[in-house]
């Protein structure tokens, strides 16, 4: 059975989203595109929240968001319990986001990446498992208010 993965962008990420969607399909994922459907101006939160809600609810285990800098999408997505949306601008950062932080949402800064760079980052993120161990304890503390000093 194919793993379901969600993808969404605002207008700035639209073109790269379309290319990443094809790359995900080629890798055998069941891709669900939550929009946007053109390069017409949109608000990133309108796309980040629906994707993050579905990850938070456990409907899917992973998602990909794109906007101009990646920052707006990450701010909105990370407001949802259990979502660890990581902005990655190179494959090494994407790998560490998975390895150490168990990132379940990849956020790409579309205005600063070529399609080849975007695909390389996506591949690194998809191919890297969570390392667990001492990192699991740290990830567990993200949503737990009782663990704050």
N, C-alpha and C positions, 0 to 999 in steps of 0.2 A: 504494500500500500504506500502510495506517495505521501511524503510529509507535506502538510499544508503550511504555507508561509504567506504572510500578508505583506503588501508593499503599498506605500502611499507617498505622495509628494505635494508640494505647492507648485506654483507656476515656475519657480526658478529651478526646481528639480525635475520637471516634467520630462525633458528629453533624455536625461540620464536614467530616469525611472523606467522609461520604455525599453532602453537597452538592457538594464539589469533584469527586467522582467523576462526578456528573451533568454538571458544567461541562466536564470533560475529554472526556466522551463527546460532548457537543454540539459541541465543537471538533474532533471527528473522530479522537481518539486511541483506540487499543485499550487499554483500562484493565484492569489486573490488580490486584484488591484482595487484599492479603495479610492482611487482618484489622485489627483485631478486628471481631467481628460483633455487638457489643452495647456498652452502656455499663457492663457489669459490670467490676469492677476487674481490671486486668491489669498486667503488667510491660512497660514500653516496650521494653526490650532484646529481648524475645521477638519483636518486630515489626521493630525497626530492623536487627538483624543479617541476617535473611533478605533484606531489600530491598537492603541495602548489599552483601551477598555477590554478588547478581546484577548489580548495577551494576559492582562491582569486576571481575567475571569477563567483563564486556562483553556479557552477555546482553541488557541494555537500556542505553540511554545516559542515561536520566533516571528519577528517582523523587521521590515526595513523601511526607514523614513528618509526623505531627502528634502532639503531646502537650500537656500543660497549658502548659508554658513554652517548649517546643521544645528546651530544653537537654539533657534526658536522651537524646532521640532523636539529637541532633547528636553528643553524646559517643560514643554507641555506633556510629553510622554512620561517623564519622570515624576509627575504628580500622581500617578496611579500606583497603587500598592503592588509590590512585586515586580514592577517594571524597572529594568536596569538598562536604560537607553544610553549608549555610548557613541559619542562623536568620534569618528576615526578618519584620519586624513592620510594614512598610509597603512600598508599591510601589517607592520609591526605593532602599531597601536591597536588595530583590530584584533590581532592575535592575543595581545595582553588583556584586552577587554574581555575576551572569552576565558582565557587561561586563569586569570586572577580574579575577575569580577563577575563571571558567569553572565555576561551581557546577553540579554534576550531580545534586544532591539538595537539594530545597527543604524546609526544616523550618519548620513554622508553630506559633506559640504559641496553641493553640486557645482557651484560657481568656481570652485578651485580644483576640480578634477577633470581629467580626460576620461573618456569612456574606458580606456584600457586601465587606467588607475582605479576607477570605480569598480571594475570587475575584479581586479587583483585584490582590492580591499575586501570585497564581498567574499571571494574565495577563501582568503585567510580566515575571515570570521566564521564562515560555514564549516571549515575543515578543522578548526581548533576546538578540542573538548575543554570543559572546565576541569581544572587541576584538582580542585577540592582541597583536602588537608587544612592547613592553617587559613587558607583563603575562604573555605566554607564558613568558618567561625566569623570571619569579617563580613562576608556577604549576609549572613544571618542577622547581623547587627544593623543593617541599613534601615529596615522598617521598624525596628524595635525601640520604642521610646525608653524602655526600662534599662537599656544598655548605654544610655548617654551619661557622660560624666556630670 
